[in-house]
Amino acid sequence: MWLNLLIICALGFLAAAVDAIAGGGGLISLPALLLVGVPPHLALGTNKFAASTASLNSSITFARSGKVYFPLVKWQIPFTLSGALLGAWAVLSVSSAFLNKAVLVLIILVGIYTLSHKKLGMENEFKGLNSSNIVVGCLFAQALGFYDGFFGPGTGSFLIFSFIALFGFDFVVASANSKVLNFTSNFTSLLLFAWNGKILLSYGIPMALFMILGSRLGTRLAIQRGAELVKPIFIIMSLLVAAKLIYQYI
């Protein structure tokens, strides 16, 4: 029991630190729960519980530092929420096989595009809001909320990339904005897992505490080190998500 707690807390800390910087922490935290023998359905719910506390902490820390652009995010939150609800409902009746293949291609393209464009996201080139980019941003928020509720892997990467590609934010602001939306979709899914009794609190609570500590470390590093730290970790995590999907597909 104690060895299992040590494993999930240590890996949860690492996962939250990485996730706060560039997303992709689920690649570490979910396998940690499976590694100690938690059944898949309980592992998903327990991971969502712990990850939600960490993403909330990151959102608050980023917001206090002034990195979250609320004039845009406030419009996107309800669309992310409705998208996540629709995605969670759809997953009960629709196969994810096609989505798995489509996401694999998209996440590889995102990683390669970011790697090949040296200046992408290194400086904040945001020009301001207008009705057109607010609408586009809300549609993307709903689509990615739906994706997170339906499938999940790579949501953080897609959110960060959309904030950079659509609005010209740098990696730090994009990561901060994405954390707020990611928490919204995570919390929506968490409510469904809790309703169905799929959270193992004996592991979830200690893991959540260590993930909060990890998220604090990762958020502070992202704020202090800026895009020079966030961008390479973003590329690495995007390609790791792609590798995970390839492994599942094979």
NORRA-V444715 format. One line per field, one symbol per residue. phi: phi as a letter, one per 40 degrees, with the letter a starting at -180 (. if undefined). Layout:
phi = ???
This chain:
phi = .cccccccccccdccccccccaggcccbccccccccgcddccccccccccccccccccdccccccgccccdcccccdcccccccccccccccbbccdccdcccdccccccccccccbcccgcbcbcbhcacccccccccccccccdccccbhdgddcccdccccccbgcccccccccccccccdcccccdccccdcgbbcccbccccccccccccccccccccccgccccdccdcccccccccccccccc
